[in-house]
């Protein structure tokens, strides 16, 4: 199991999800994606990490930091 930190911040009506420890791995630049709701944050982060690391989804665990609930819509 690989644990990855996801730094999250609200941007407009969605969430910017960044996986800083994966920046530059396997030819990818900045490792980021977006989620429409807080519920999608972990799913989108796992999808991105799986693609970059070439791992199965169930081999990845995400630790989310930086979610400020008052700043973005659900």
N, C-alpha and C positions, 0 to 999 in steps of 0.2 A: 504494500500500500504506500503510495506516495502522497504526502500532504503538501498542499500548495496554498499560499496566502493569496487572497483576493482583496485588493484595495478597492473600495466602492465609494462612489460619490454621485449625488443626484445631478443630473444635467437636464434642465427643462422637465419634461414629463417622463423621463426614463432614467436609468442608472448606468453610469460608466463603470465597467468592471475591468480592472487591470491586474494582471498576474506578473508583477515586476521580476520575480526570480526566473521567469521564462523568456524574458527579453533576449533576443538574439540567438536563441536555440534553434537548431535545424533550419537556419536561413530566415527565420521570422524576425521582423524588426521588433517594434513595441507590441507586447502581447496584451491586447485589449479587445473587449467586445461590449455589447450593451444588453440590458435587460429592460423589458417594459414595466415589470413589477418586481417588488422585493422577492416574491416567490420564485421568479425566474433567475435570480442572481446565481444561485449555486448550480443550477442546471446549465446555464450558459458558460459559467466558469469551467465546469467539468468538461463540456464539449470542446472548449478551446484548448484546455490542457491535454485532452486525449489526442487531439489533432497534432499539436506541437510535439508531444512526447511519444507519439505513436504507441499509446497504451489503451487498454480497454477502460471504459467508463468506471467499472467497478473496482479498478485498481487505483483510483484517484479519490482523495478526500480534500475538501476545500474548507479553509478557515477564512471566514469573512470578517474584514475590519472596515471601519469607517462609515457604516450605515447610519445616517442621520434621518430618522423617520419623519421629522417635521418638514424636511426640505423638498420632498418629491411626492408626487401623487402615487397612489397604489393602483 
